[in-house]
Amino acid sequence: MEFAEQLRDQRRKAGLSQEEVAEKVGVTRQTVSKWETGQAVPELFKGKILADLFGLTYDQLLGHDITMNDPDWEQASDQIDWTSAWAKKYPILQDYQHMTKARMLSQEVSDLYDRVKKELGLSELDAFLVVKDMVYQRYRTRKRPAGK
């Protein structure tokens, strides 16, 4: 079942009008109508609110319960703007991109990525995962300030 049909069915099962769903999600009734007719899709954050409203996972609301082992996972993941999604919780992810020094450091990270890929003979995805894990390992070994 596609997202539009799933949303409409879930809304009806919950006994809610489009207007009531719109109010709970923070959009207009017309937006909910566009989602239900397949003319538009909600941004990730709104989709999560919808899923929670109906007691579903986001994947279930999308009409399929995709897992990381699913062959469609990588394609689905590539269609999500993860920076924007995470920036809602961590605004620094948007803010740092406008810092001059951050752009220079970004080039250094890019060079490191290319070096890891080449010297370890890794695929693009594997090089990304290794560099990401290296950064994570460094982060978790640092003493975190109180309250963070």
N, CA, C and O atoms as a MOPAC input file, in Angstrom:
PM7 MOZYME 1SCF
protein

 N      0.85000 1    -1.18100 1     0.00000 1
 C      0.00000 1     0.00000 1     0.00000 1
 C      0.89400 1     1.24100 1     0.00000 1
 O      1.81500 1     1.34500 1     0.81000 1
 N      0.62700 1     2.15900 1    -0.88600 1
 C      1.40900 1     3.38200 1    -1.00200 1
 C      1.10300 1     4.34600 1     0.14400 1
 O      0.09100 1     4.21600 1     0.83300 1
 N      2.00100 1     5.31800 1     0.33000 1
 C      1.86300 1     6.26900 1     1.43100 1
 C      0.50600 1     6.98300 1     1.42100 1
 O     -0.16200 1     7.04200 1     2.45300 1
 N      0.09200 1     7.52200 1     0.27400 1
 C     -1.15300 1     8.30100 1     0.20600 1
 C     -2.34200 1     7.46800 1     0.67700 1
 O     -3.16600 1     7.93200 1     1.46400 1
 N     -2.41900 1     6.23700 1     0.18800 1
 C     -3.51900 1     5.34600 1     0.55700 1
 C     -3.42900 1     4.95900 1     2.03400 1
 O     -4.44000 1     4.90700 1     2.73400 1
 N     -2.22100 1     4.69300 1     2.49400 1
 C     -2.00500 1     4.32900 1     3.89900 1
 C     -2.42800 1     5.47300 1     4.82700 1
 O     -3.09100 1     5.24500 1     5.83900 1
 N     -2.04100 1     6.69900 1     4.47700 1
 C     -2.40000 1     7.86000 1     5.28800 1
 C     -3.92100 1     8.02500 1     5.35800 1
 O     -4.48200 1     8.21600 1     6.43700 1
 N     -4.57200 1     7.95000 1     4.21300 1
 C     -6.02500 1     8.09700 1     4.16700 1
 C     -6.69700 1     7.00700 1     5.01000 1
 O     -7.61200 1     7.28800 1     5.78400 1
 N     -6.23000 1     5.75100 1     4.85100 1
 C     -6.83200 1     4.64900 1     5.60200 1
 C     -6.61700 1     4.81500 1     7.10900 1
 O     -7.53400 1     4.58700 1     7.89800 1
 N     -5.42700 1     5.20500 1     7.49600 1
 C     -5.13600 1     5.38000 1     8.91800 1
 C     -5.95000 1     6.52800 1     9.51700 1
 O     -6.43500 1     6.43200 1    10.64400 1
 N     -6.09400 1     7.60800 1     8.75500 1
 C     -6.88600 1     8.74500 1     9.23100 1
 C     -8.33400 1     8.33400 1     9.44200 1
 O     -8.94700 1     8.68100 1    10.45200 1
 N     -8.87300 1     7.59900 1     8.48700 1
 C    -10.26600 1     7.15100 1     8.59200 1
 C    -10.44800 1     6.16900 1     9.74600 1
 O    -11.43600 1     6.24900 1    10.47600 1
 N     -9.49800 1     5.23700 1     9.91600 1
 C     -9.57600 1     4.28300 1    11.02900 1
 C     -9.57000 1     5.00600 1    12.36500 1
 O    -10.23300 1     4.58400 1    13.31300 1
 N     -8.81000 1     6.10800 1    12.43600 1
 C     -8.73000 1     6.88700 1    13.68100 1
 C     -9.94700 1     7.78500 1    13.86100 1
 O    -10.11500 1     8.39800 1    14.91500 1
 N    -10.80300 1     7.87000 1    12.83100 1
 C    -12.00300 1     8.70500 1    12.91100 1
 C    -11.69000 1    10.19000 1    12.90300 1
 O    -12.41200 1    10.98900 1    13.50100 1
 N    -10.61200 1    10.55600 1    12.22500 1
 C    -10.19500 1    11.95800 1    12.16500 1
 C    -10.49000 1    12.56000 1    10.79700 1
 O    -10.41900 1    11.87500 1     9.77600 1
 N    -10.81700 1    13.83100 1    10.78800 1
 C    -10.97500 1    14.56000 1     9.52900 1
 C     -9.59800 1    15.03200 1     9.07200 1
 O     -8.63700 1    15.02600 1     9.84100 1
 N     -9.52200 1    15.43500 1     7.82100 1
 C     -8.27200 1    16.00800 1     7.32400 1
 C     -7.89500 1    17.23900 1     8.14600 1
 O     -6.72000 1    17.46600 1     8.43400 1
 N     -8.88100 1    18.01400 1     8.51300 1
 C     -8.63800 1    19.22000 1     9.30000 1
 C     -8.05000 1    18.88800 1    10.67200 1
 O     -7.14400 1    19.57200 1    11.14900 1
 N     -8.56900 1    17.83900 1    11.29900 1
 C     -8.05800 1    17.43800 1    12.61100 1
 C     -6.61300 1    16.93900 1    12.51700 1
 O     -5.78800 1    17.25500 1    13.37500 1
 N     -6.31200 1    16.16700 1    11.48400 1
 C     -4.93900 1    15.70100 1    11.27700 1
 C     -4.02400 1    16.90000 1    11.02700 1
 O     -2.93000 1    16.98300 1    11.58500 1
 N     -4.47800 1    17.82000 1    10.19000 1
 C     -3.68900 1    19.00500 1     9.87500 1
 C     -3.33800 1    19.79000 1    11.13700 1
 O     -2.20800 1    20.24700 1    11.30500 1
 N     -4.31700 1    19.93500 1    12.01300 1
 C     -4.10300 1    20.68400 1    13.25600 1
 C     -3.05800 1    19.98800 1    14.13200 1
 O     -2.19100 1    20.64300 1    14.70900 1
 N     -3.14500 1    18.66100 1    14.22700 1
 C     -2.21500 1    17.90600 1    15.06500 1
 C     -0.79500 1    17.91400 1    14.51100 1
 O      0.17200 1    17.84400 1    15.27100 1
 N     -0.66800 1    18.00000 1    13.18300 1
 C      0.64700 1    17.96000 1    12.54800 1
 C      1.22900 1    19.36000 1    12.33700 1
 O      2.44000 1    19.52200 1    12.18100 1
 N      0.35300 1    20.36800 1    12.33600 1
 C      0.82700 1    21.73600 1    12.14600 1
 C      0.91000 1    22.16000 1    10.69000 1
 O      1.80700 1    22.90500 1    10.29400 1
 N     -0.04400 1    21.67400 1     9.89800 1
 C     -0.12200 1    22.04500 1     8.48700 1
 C     -1.56400 1    22.42400 1     8.16600 1
 O     -2.42400 1    22.39600 1     9.04700 1
 N     -1.83000 1    22.77400 1     6.91900 1
 C     -3.19700 1    23.10800 1     6.51500 1
 C     -3.93900 1    21.83900 1     6.08600 1
 O     -3.32300 1    20.81200 1     5.80300 1
 N     -5.26700 1    21.92800 1     6.04400 1
 C     -6.07700 1    20.81600 1     5.56900 1
 C     -5.73700 1    20.50100 1     4.11800 1
 O     -5.74600 1    19.33900 1     3.70900 1
 N     -5.43800 1    21.53900 1     3.34100 1
 C     -5.09800 1    21.33900 1     1.92800 1
 C     -3.81400 1    20.51200 1     1.78600 1
 O     -3.68200 1    19.70900 1     0.86300 1
 N     -2.88100 1    20.71900 1     2.70500 1
 C     -1.64100 1    19.93700 1     2.67000 1
 C     -1.93700 1    18.46700 1     2.90900 1
 O     -1.41100 1    17.60500 1     2.20400 1
 N     -2.77400 1    18.17300 1     3.89400 1
 C     -3.14300 1    16.78000 1     4.16900 1
 C     -3.83700 1    16.18600 1     2.94000 1
 O     -3.58500 1    15.03600 1     2.57800 1
 N     -4.70100 1    16.96400 1     2.30800 1
 C     -5.37700 1    16.50400 1     1.10200 1
 C     -4.36700 1    16.16000 1     0.00600 1
 O     -4.50600 1    15.13900 1    -0.66700 1
 N     -3.36700 1    16.99900 1    -0.17300 1
 C     -2.32900 1    16.73200 1    -1.18800 1
 C     -1.55100 1    15.47000 1    -0.84900 1
 O     -1.19400 1    14.70600 1    -1.74600 1
 N     -1.28400 1    15.24000 1     0.43300 1
 C     -0.59100 1    14.01300 1     0.82500 1
 C     -1.44500 1    12.79900 1     0.50400 1
 O     -0.93800 1    11.79200 1     0.01000 1
 N     -2.73500 1    12.88900 1     0.78100 1
 C     -3.62900 1    11.74900 1     0.57100 1
 C     -3.90200 1    11.47300 1    -0.90100 1
 O     -4.26500 1    10.35000 1    -1.25300 1
 N     -3.73900 1    12.44600 1    -1.75200 1
 C     -3.95100 1    12.23800 1    -3.18600 1
 C     -2.64300 1    12.00100 1    -3.93100 1
 O     -2.63900 1    11.84700 1    -5.15200 1
 N     -1.54600 1    11.97200 1    -3.20500 1
 C     -0.25000 1    11.69600 1    -3.82000 1
 C      0.35300 1    12.87100 1    -4.56000 1
 O      1.31700 1    12.69600 1    -5.30500 1
 N     -0.19000 1    14.06400 1    -4.37500 1
 C      0.34300 1    15.25500 1    -5.04400 1
 C      1.57700 1    15.80000 1    -4.33500 1
 O      2.34400 1    16.56800 1    -4.91600 1
 N      1.76700 1    15.40200 1    -3.07800 1
 C      2.90500 1    15.86100 1    -2.28900 1
 C      3.18400 1    14.82200 1    -1.21200 1
 O      2.34400 1    13.96900 1    -0.92300 1
 N      4.36100 1    14.90200 1    -0.62800 1
 C      4.71700 1    14.04700 1     0.50100 1
 C      5.22700 1    14.93800 1     1.63000 1
 O      5.81400 1    15.99100 1     1.37800 1
 N      5.00600 1    14.52100 1     2.85800 1
 C      5.45600 1    15.35200 1     3.97900 1
 C      6.96400 1    15.30000 1     4.14300 1
 O      7.61300 1    14.32200 1     3.77300 1
 N      7.51200 1    16.37100 1     4.70400 1
 C      8.92200 1    16.33400 1     5.06100 1
 C      9.08900 1    15.29300 1     6.15800 1
 O      8.11200 1    14.90500 1     6.79800 1
 N     10.29300 1    14.84700 1     6.37400 1
 C     10.57300 1    13.75100 1     7.30200 1
 C      9.98600 1    13.98900 1     8.69100 1
 O      9.37200 1    13.08900 1     9.26300 1
 N     10.16500 1    15.17400 1     9.23300 1
 C      9.69100 1    15.47800 1    10.58000 1
 C      8.17200 1    15.36800 1    10.66100 1
 O      7.64200 1    14.80900 1    11.62100 1
 N      7.47000 1    15.89600 1     9.66400 1
 C      6.00000 1    15.80600 1     9.64300 1
 C      5.55800 1    14.35200 1     9.46700 1
 O      4.56400 1    13.92900 1    10.05800 1
 N      6.28500 1    13.59700 1     8.66600 1
 C      5.97100 1    12.19100 1     8.48500 1
 C      6.09600 1    11.41900 1     9.78300 1
 O      5.29500 1    10.52600 1    10.05900 1
 N      7.09500 1    11.75900 1    10.57600 1
 C      7.27900 1    11.10800 1    11.87600 1
 C      6.12300 1    11.45100 1    12.80900 1
 O      5.64200 1    10.58200 1    13.53600 1
 N      5.67200 1    12.69800 1    12.80200 1
 C      4.52200 1    13.09200 1    13.61900 1
 C      3.28900 1    12.29900 1    13.19300 1
 O      2.53400 1    11.81900 1    14.03900 1
 N      3.08500 1    12.16300 1    11.88600 1
 C      1.95200 1    11.39500 1    11.38100 1
 C      2.03000 1     9.93800 1    11.84200 1
 O      1.04100 1     9.37200 1    12.30900 1
 N      3.20400 1     9.34500 1    11.70800 1
 C      3.37100 1     7.95500 1    12.11300 1
 C      3.05100 1     7.78900 1    13.59900 1
 O      2.34400 1     6.85900 1    13.98800 1
 N      3.56800 1     8.68300 1    14.41300 1
 C      3.29600 1     8.62600 1    15.85400 1
 C      1.80400 1     8.79300 1    16.14100 1
 O      1.25500 1     8.12200 1    17.01400 1
 N      1.16100 1     9.68300 1    15.40900 1
 C     -0.26800 1     9.93700 1    15.58800 1
 C     -1.08500 1     8.66200 1    15.40100 1
 O     -2.06900 1     8.43900 1    16.10600 1
 N     -0.67200 1     7.83000 1    14.45100 1
 C     -1.41400 1     6.61000 1    14.13900 1
 C     -0.81200 1     5.35300 1    14.77800 1
 O     -1.26600 1     4.24000 1    14.51700 1
 N      0.20900 1     5.54000 1    15.61300 1
 C      0.82000 1     4.39800 1    16.29200 1
 C      1.57600 1     3.47100 1    15.36500 1
 O      1.61200 1     2.25800 1    15.57200 1
 N      2.18500 1     4.05800 1    14.32800 1
 C      2.94600 1     3.28700 1    13.34700 1
 C      4.40300 1     3.73000 1    13.35300 1
 O      4.73700 1     4.79400 1    13.87600 1
 N      5.26300 1     2.91100 1    12.77000 1
 C      6.61700 1     3.38100 1    12.49100 1
 C      6.53200 1     4.21300 1    11.21300 1
 O      5.55700 1     4.12400 1    10.46600 1
 N      7.54400 1     5.00800 1    10.97600 1
 C      7.57100 1     5.81000 1     9.75100 1
 C      7.55000 1     4.90000 1     8.52500 1
 O      6.86400 1     5.19100 1     7.54600 1
 N      8.30000 1     3.80100 1     8.57900 1
 C      8.33400 1     2.85800 1     7.46300 1
 C      6.96200 1     2.25400 1     7.19300 1
 O      6.56800 1     2.08800 1     6.03800 1
 N      6.23200 1     1.92400 1     8.26400 1
 C      4.89000 1     1.37000 1     8.08200 1
 C      3.97200 1     2.39000 1     7.42200 1
 O      3.17300 1     2.04500 1     6.55100 1
 N      4.08900 1     3.63900 1     7.83800 1
 C      3.26300 1     4.68200 1     7.24000 1
 C      3.59000 1     4.85900 1     5.75700 1
 O      2.70700 1     5.15300 1     4.95100 1
 N      4.85700 1     4.68000 1     5.40500 1
 C      5.24200 1     4.79200 1     3.99800 1
 C      4.64200 1     3.67900 1     3.15200 1
 O      4.63500 1     3.74900 1     1.92300 1
 N      4.13600 1     2.64700 1     3.83100 1
 C      3.48400 1     1.58100 1     3.08300 1
 C      4.32200 1     0.32900 1     2.98700 1
 O      3.90200 1    -0.65800 1     2.38100 1
 N      5.49400 1     0.35600 1     3.57200 1
 C      6.32600 1    -0.83600 1     3.62200 1
 C      7.24800 1    -0.70300 1     4.81700 1
 O      7.64800 1     0.39600 1     5.20000 1
 N      7.56800 1    -1.82000 1     5.38300 1
 C      8.44000 1    -1.81400 1     6.55700 1
 C      9.83100 1    -2.19700 1     6.08800 1
 O     10.20600 1    -3.36800 1     6.13700 1
 N     10.58000 1    -1.23500 1     5.64400 1
 C     11.90200 1    -1.46100 1     5.09100 1
 C     12.91700 1    -1.62000 1     6.22300 1
 O     12.86500 1    -0.90000 1     7.22000 1
 N     13.83700 1    -2.56500 1     6.06100 1
 C     14.90200 1    -2.75900 1     7.03900 1
 C     16.23900 1    -2.54800 1     6.34400 1
 O     16.31200 1    -2.45400 1     5.11900 1
 N     17.28600 1    -2.47700 1     7.14300 1
 C     18.61600 1    -2.26500 1     6.56300 1
 C     19.03200 1    -3.43100 1     5.67200 1
 O     19.89200 1    -3.26600 1     4.80700 1
 N     18.42900 1    -4.61900 1     5.87200 1
 C     18.76000 1    -5.77200 1     5.03900 1
 C     17.97600 1    -5.79100 1     3.73400 1
 O     18.27600 1    -6.57200 1     2.83100 1
 N     16.97500 1    -4.93400 1     3.64300 1
 C     16.14300 1    -4.83800 1     2.44700 1
 C     16.96500 1    -4.23100 1     1.31200 1
 O     17.66300 1    -3.24000 1     1.52700 1
 N     16.89800 1    -4.80000 1     0.11900 1
 C     17.65300 1    -4.24800 1    -1.01400 1
 C     17.28900 1    -2.79600 1    -1.32900 1
 O     18.08800 1    -2.07800 1    -1.93100 1
 N     16.08300 1    -2.35100 1    -0.92600 1
 C     15.66600 1    -0.98000 1    -1.19000 1
 C     16.19900 1     0.00600 1    -0.15500 1
 O     16.04000 1     1.21400 1    -0.32800 1
 N     16.82800 1    -0.47900 1     0.92200 1
 C     17.28500 1     0.39300 1     2.01200 1
 C     18.20600 1     1.49600 1     1.51000 1
 O     17.98900 1     2.67000 1     1.80800 1
 N     19.23100 1     1.12400 1     0.75100 1
 C     20.21000 1     2.12000 1     0.31200 1
 C     19.55300 1     3.18000 1    -0.56700 1
 O     19.83100 1     4.37000 1    -0.41700 1
 N     18.69400 1     2.76100 1    -1.47100 1
 C     18.00200 1     3.71800 1    -2.33600 1
 C     17.10200 1     4.63200 1    -1.51400 1
 O     17.08600 1     5.84300 1    -1.73600 1
 N     16.35900 1     4.07200 1    -0.57400 1
 C     15.47600 1     4.87900 1     0.27400 1
 C     16.30300 1     5.83500 1     1.12000 1
 O     15.93700 1     7.00100 1     1.27300 1
 N     17.39300 1     5.36400 1     1.66200 1
 C     18.25800 1     6.18500 1     2.50400 1
 C     18.87000 1     7.33900 1     1.70800 1
 O     19.01300 1     8.45000 1     2.21800 1
 N     19.22500 1     7.06300 1     0.45800 1
 C     19.82000 1     8.10800 1    -0.38400 1
 C     18.83400 1     9.22500 1    -0.71000 1
 O     19.25100 1    10.32900 1    -1.06100 1
 N     17.54600 1     8.96000 1    -0.60100 1
 C     16.53500 1     9.96400 1    -0.92600 1
 C     16.21500 1    10.87700 1     0.25400 1
 O     15.46400 1    11.84100 1     0.10600 1
 N     16.77600 1    10.58200 1     1.41000 1
 C     16.52200 1    11.39300 1     2.60300 1
 C     17.66100 1    12.38900 1     2.77900 1
 O     18.83200 1    12.01800 1     2.70600 1
 N     17.32100 1    13.63400 1     3.00600 1
 C     18.32400 1    14.65500 1     3.31700 1
 C     18.60800 1    14.54700 1     4.81000 1
 O     17.97300 1    15.21500 1     5.62600 1
 N     19.57200 1    13.69300 1     5.15400 1
 C     19.85900 1    13.41600 1     6.55900 1
 C     20.33700 1    14.65100 1     7.30300 1
 O     20.01800 1    14.82000 1     8.48000 1
 N     21.10200 1    15.52600 1     6.63500 1
 C     21.58500 1    16.73300 1     7.30800 1
 C     20.41300 1    17.59400 1     7.74700 1
 O     20.37600 1    18.04600 1     8.89100 1
 N     19.46200 1    17.82800 1     6.86400 1
 C     18.29600 1    18.63900 1     7.22400 1
 C     17.46400 1    17.95600 1     8.30400 1
 O     16.96000 1    18.61200 1     9.21600 1
 N     17.32200 1    16.64600 1     8.20000 1
 C     16.53200 1    15.92200 1     9.19000 1
 C     17.16200 1    16.03600 1    10.57500 1
 O     16.46900 1    16.33900 1    11.54600 1
 N     18.45000 1    15.80000 1    10.67300 1
 C     19.13300 1    15.88200 1    11.97000 1
 C     19.30500 1    17.31500 1    12.43800 1
 O     19.39300 1    17.56500 1    13.64000 1
 N     19.35600 1    18.26000 1    11.51100 1
 C     19.54600 1    19.66600 1    11.88500 1
 C     18.36200 1    20.21700 1    12.67200 1
 O     18.49400 1    21.22000 1    13.37400 1
 N     17.22500 1    19.57500 1    12.55800 1
 C     16.07300 1    20.02400 1    13.35300 1
 C     16.37400 1    19.84300 1    14.84400 1
 O     15.93800 1    20.64100 1    15.67300 1
 N     17.10700 1    18.80500 1    15.16800 1
 C     17.48200 1    18.56300 1    16.55700 1
 C     18.83000 1    19.20700 1    16.88800 1
 O     19.03900 1    19.68600 1    18.00300 1
 N     19.73200 1    19.21200 1    15.92100 1
 C     21.08000 1    19.74100 1    16.11500 1
 C     21.36200 1    20.81900 1    15.06700 1
 O     21.94800 1    20.52600 1    14.02400 1
 N     20.95100 1    22.06700 1    15.33300 1
 C     21.08100 1    23.14800 1    14.35100 1
 C     22.51600 1    23.38500 1    13.85900 1
 O     22.71400 1    23.94000 1    12.77800 1
 N     23.49400 1    22.97600 1    14.62900 1
 C     24.88200 1    23.16800 1    14.20100 1
 C     25.14900 1    22.50500 1    12.85600 1
 O     26.03500 1    22.93600 1    12.11800 1
 N     24.38900 1    21.45800 1    12.52900 1
 C     24.59400 1    20.75500 1    11.26200 1
 C     24.30000 1    21.62700 1    10.05600 1
 O     24.84600 1    21.39100 1     8.97800 1
 N     23.44900 1    22.62900 1    10.21500 1
 C     23.21900 1    23.59700 1     9.14600 1
 C     24.16100 1    24.79300 1     9.29200 1
 O     24.68500 1    25.31700 1     8.30900 1
 N     24.36300 1    25.21200 1    10.54900 1
 C     25.11600 1    26.42900 1    10.81700 1
 C     26.59200 1    26.33700 1    10.42700 1
 O     27.14400 1    27.29400 1     9.88500 1
 N     27.23100 1    25.20900 1    10.69300 1
 C     28.67000 1    25.11100 1    10.45100 1
 C     29.02500 1    25.24700 1     8.97500 1
 O     30.13400 1    25.66300 1     8.64000 1
 N     28.10500 1    24.90400 1     8.10700 1
 C     28.38800 1    24.91800 1     6.67300 1
 C     28.67700 1    26.31700 1     6.13900 1
 O     29.21200 1    26.47000 1     5.04100 1
 N     28.32100 1    27.33600 1     6.91800 1
 C     28.54600 1    28.71400 1     6.49400 1
 C     29.83300 1    29.29100 1     7.07400 1
 O     30.15800 1    30.45400 1     6.83100 1
 N     30.56000 1    28.49000 1     7.83200 1
 C     31.80600 1    28.94100 1     8.44200 1
 C     32.96300 1    28.69500 1     7.47500 1
 O     33.12500 1    27.59200 1     6.95500 1
 N     33.76100 1    29.73200 1     7.24300 1
 C     34.87300 1    29.63500 1     6.29100 1
 C     35.83300 1    28.51300 1     6.66800 1
 O     36.20700 1    27.70900 1     5.81500 1
 N     36.23400 1    28.45000 1     7.92100 1
 C     37.17800 1    27.41300 1     8.34800 1
 C     36.57500 1    26.02200 1     8.19700 1
 O     37.29800 1    25.06400 1     7.92400 1
 N     35.28000 1    25.89900 1     8.36600 1
 C     34.63500 1    24.59400 1     8.22300 1
 C     34.75100 1    24.09600 1     6.78600 1
 O     34.90800 1    22.89700 1     6.55400 1
 N     34.67300 1    25.00300 1     5.83200 1
 C     34.82100 1    24.59100 1     4.42800 1
 C     36.22500 1    24.06400 1     4.16300 1
 O     36.39900 1    23.09900 1     3.41900 1
 N     37.21900 1    24.68900 1     4.76600 1
 C     38.59800 1    24.21700 1     4.59600 1
 C     38.77600 1    22.84900 1     5.25900 1
 O     39.39600 1    21.95200 1     4.68900 1
 N     38.23200 1    22.70100 1     6.45800 1
 C     38.33100 1    21.42700 1     7.16100 1
 C     37.57100 1    20.34000 1     6.42000 1
 O     37.98100 1    19.17900 1     6.42100 1
 N     36.46500 1    20.71100 1     5.78900 1
 C     35.69400 1    19.75600 1     5.00900 1
 C     36.54700 1    19.16200 1     3.89800 1
 O     36.44200 1    17.97300 1     3.59600 1
 N     37.38600 1    19.98200 1     3.29500 1
 C     38.28400 1    19.48400 1     2.24700 1
 C     39.27600 1    18.47600 1     2.83100 1
 O     39.59000 1    17.46800 1     2.19700 1
 N     39.76300 1    18.75200 1     4.03500 1
 C     40.69200 1    17.82300 1     4.68600 1
 C     40.00500 1    16.48500 1     4.97500 1
 O     40.60500 1    15.42300 1     4.80500 1
 N     38.75700 1    16.54300 1     5.40800 1
 C     38.00900 1    15.31100 1     5.66400 1
 C     37.79900 1    14.55600 1     4.35100 1
 O     37.90700 1    13.33000 1     4.31000 1
 N     37.50400 1    15.28700 1     3.29000 1
 C     37.32000 1    14.67600 1     1.97900 1
 C     38.60700 1    13.97900 1     1.52900 1
 O     38.57100 1    12.87200 1     0.99200 1
 N     39.72700 1    14.63600 1     1.75300 1
 C     41.02100 1    14.04000 1     1.40100 1
 C     41.28000 1    12.77300 1     2.21600 1
 O     41.77900 1    11.78000 1     1.68700 1
 N     40.93500 1    12.81300 1     3.52100 1
 C     41.10300 1    11.64000 1     4.37600 1
 C     40.23400 1    10.49200 1     3.86900 1
 O     40.68300 1     9.34900 1     3.79200 1
 N     38.99600 1    10.80600 1     3.52800 1
 C     38.07700 1     9.80000 1     2.98900 1
 C     38.68900 1     9.13700 1     1.75700 1
 O     38.71400 1     7.91100 1     1.65300 1
 N     39.18400 1     9.95400 1     0.82500 1
 C     39.79200 1     9.41200 1    -0.40000 1
 C     41.00800 1     8.53900 1    -0.07300 1
 O     41.22300 1     7.50300 1    -0.70300 1
 N     41.79100 1     8.96100 1     0.90600 1
 C     42.98600 1     8.20400 1     1.29900 1
 C     42.59500 1     6.86700 1     1.91900 1
 O     43.18600 1     5.84000 1     1.58700 1
 N     41.61400 1     6.86400 1     2.81100 1
 C     41.14300 1     5.62300 1     3.43500 1
 C     40.61800 1     4.68000 1     2.35800 1
 O     40.91500 1     3.48500 1     2.37200 1
 N     39.85200 1     5.21000 1     1.44400 1
 C     39.28500 1     4.39000 1     0.36300 1
 C     40.39500 1     3.74200 1    -0.46500 1
 O     40.35600 1     2.54400 1    -0.74500 1
 N     41.37000 1     4.53900 1    -0.84800 1
 C     42.44400 1     4.05300 1    -1.71300 1
 C     43.37000 1     3.08600 1    -0.97600 1
 O     43.63800 1     1.98600 1    -1.46000 1
 N     43.86100 1     3.50200 1     0.20100 1
 C     44.86500 1     2.69900 1     0.89700 1
 C     44.30400 1     1.39900 1     1.46700 1
 O     45.03400 1     0.41700 1     1.59500 1
 N     43.02200 1     1.38300 1     1.80800 1
 C     42.41800 1     0.16500 1     2.33200 1
 C     41.66800 1    -0.61600 1     1.26000 1
 O     41.16500 1    -1.71000 1     1.51600 1
 N     41.59700 1    -0.04600 1     0.05100 1
 C     40.94200 1    -0.72600 1    -1.05900 1
 C     39.45400 1    -0.92800 1    -0.83000 1
 O     38.92300 1    -2.00900 1    -1.08200 1
 N     38.78100 1     0.11600 1    -0.35200 1
 C     37.37700 1     0.01300 1     0.00900 1
 C     36.45100 1     0.60200 1    -1.04500 1
 O     36.86000 1     1.41800 1    -1.87000 1
 N     35.20400 1     0.17400 1    -1.00000 1
 C     34.16400 1     0.77200 1    -1.84100 1
 C     33.80700 1     2.14300 1    -1.25900 1
 O     34.25400 1     2.49800 1    -0.16800 1
 N     33.00400 1     2.90200 1    -1.99100 1
 C     32.56200 1     4.21200 1    -1.50700 1
 C     31.84700 1     4.08000 1    -0.16400 1
 O     32.16600 1     4.78800 1     0.79000 1
 N     30.87900 1     3.16900 1    -0.10000 1
 C     30.10600 1     2.99900 1     1.12400 1
 C     30.98100 1     2.52900 1     2.28100 1
 O     30.87000 1     3.04400 1     3.39300 1
 N     31.85500 1     1.54800 1     2.02300 1
 C     32.71200 1     1.04900 1     3.09000 1
 C     33.67400 1     2.13000 1     3.59500 1
 O     33.93200 1     2.21800 1     4.79500 1
 N     34.19800 1     2.94300 1     2.68900 1
 C     35.09300 1     4.03500 1     3.10600 1
 C     34.32500 1     5.02500 1     3.97300 1
 O     34.83700 1     5.48500 1     4.99300 1
 N     33.11100 1     5.35100 1     3.57800 1
 C     32.28000 1     6.25200 1     4.37700 1
 C     32.06800 1     5.67900 1     5.77500 1
 O     32.23800 1     6.38000 1     6.77300 1
 N     31.69600 1     4.40100 1     5.84100 1
 C     31.41900 1     3.78000 1     7.13200 1
 C     32.65600 1     3.73200 1     8.02300 1
 O     32.56000 1     3.93700 1     9.23300 1
 N     33.81300 1     3.46400 1     7.42900 1
 C     35.04800 1     3.40800 1     8.21200 1
 C     35.41500 1     4.79000 1     8.74600 1
 O     35.75000 1     4.92400 1     9.92300 1
 N     35.35900 1     5.81200 1     7.90400 1
 C     35.68500 1     7.17100 1     8.36300 1
 C     34.68100 1     7.61600 1     9.42500 1
 O     35.06200 1     8.21200 1    10.43200 1
 N     33.42000 1     7.33300 1     9.20400 1
 C     32.39000 1     7.67600 1    10.18900 1
 C     32.67500 1     6.98400 1    11.51100 1
 O     32.56200 1     7.60100 1    12.57000 1
 N     33.04600 1     5.70200 1    11.46400 1
 C     33.33700 1     4.97400 1    12.69000 1
 C     34.59900 1     5.50900 1    13.37000 1
 O     34.65900 1     5.56200 1    14.59900 1
 N     35.59100 1     5.89900 1    12.59800 1
 C     36.80400 1     6.48300 1    13.18400 1
 C     36.46700 1     7.74500 1    13.97800 1
 O     36.96400 1     7.94600 1    15.08600 1
 N     35.62300 1     8.58400 1    13.39900 1
 C     35.21800 1     9.81600 1    14.07800 1
 C     34.40400 1     9.46800 1    15.32600 1
 O     34.59900 1    10.06100 1    16.38700 1
 N     33.50400 1     8.51700 1    15.19200 1
 C     32.69400 1     8.10800 1    16.34200 1
 C     33.57200 1     7.55700 1    17.47200 1
 O     33.37200 1     7.90000 1    18.63700 1
 N     34.53800 1     6.70800 1    17.12800 1
 C     35.41900 1     6.14000 1    18.15100 1
 C     36.18900 1     7.23900 1    18.87500 1
 O     36.38400 1     7.17200 1    20.08900 1
 N     36.62000 1     8.24000 1    18.13300 1
 C     37.32100 1     9.36900 1    18.75300 1
 C     36.37700 1    10.12800 1    19.68000 1
 O     36.76500 1    10.50400 1    20.78600 1
 N     35.17300 1    10.34900 1    19.24900 1
 C     34.17900 1    11.07000 1    20.04400 1
 C     33.88000 1    10.34400 1    21.35100 1
 O     33.85000 1    10.95800 1    22.41700 1
 N     33.66300 1     9.05000 1    21.26500 1
 C     33.26000 1     8.33200 1    22.47800 1
 C     34.38600 1     8.14200 1    23.47200 1
 O     34.12100 1     7.88600 1    24.64600 1
 N     35.64300 1     8.25800 1    23.04000 1
 C     36.75300 1     8.12800 1    23.98400 1
 C     37.05900 1     9.44600 1    24.69000 1
 O     37.80300 1     9.47200 1    25.67000 1
 N     36.49000 1    10.52700 1    24.19400 1
 C     36.68300 1    11.83200 1    24.84100 1
 C     35.75500 1    11.94100 1    26.03900 1
 O     34.66600 1    11.36600 1    26.04700 1
 N     36.18500 1    12.67100 1    27.03700 1
 C     35.28600 1    12.93400 1    28.16800 1
 C     34.26800 1    13.94300 1    27.69400 1
 O     34.61400 1    15.00900 1    27.18400 1
 N     33.01000 1    13.59400 1    27.86700 1
 C     31.93200 1    14.48700 1    27.44000 1
 C     31.63300 1    15.45700 1    28.56300 1
 O     31.58100 1    15.06700 1    29.72900 1
 N     31.43300 1    16.74900 1    28.21000 1
 C     31.08200 1    17.73900 1    29.23500 1
 C     29.77900 1    17.37900 1    29.93600 1
 O     28.90900 1    16.73200 1    29.35300 1
 N     29.65200 1    17.79800 1    31.18200 1
 C     28.43900 1    17.52400 1    31.95000 1
 C     27.22100 1    18.07000 1    31.23500 1
 O     27.25300 1    19.17200 1    30.68800 1
 N     26.14100 1    17.29400 1    31.24200 1
 C     24.88900 1    17.74800 1    30.64800 1
 C     24.78400 1    17.48700 1    29.16500 1
 O     23.79700 1    17.89000 1    28.54900 1
 N     25.77000 1    16.82100 1    28.55700 1
 C     25.70600 1    16.56800 1    27.11200 1
 C     25.72000 1    15.10000 1    26.81900 1
 O     25.67200 1    14.70200 1    25.65500 1

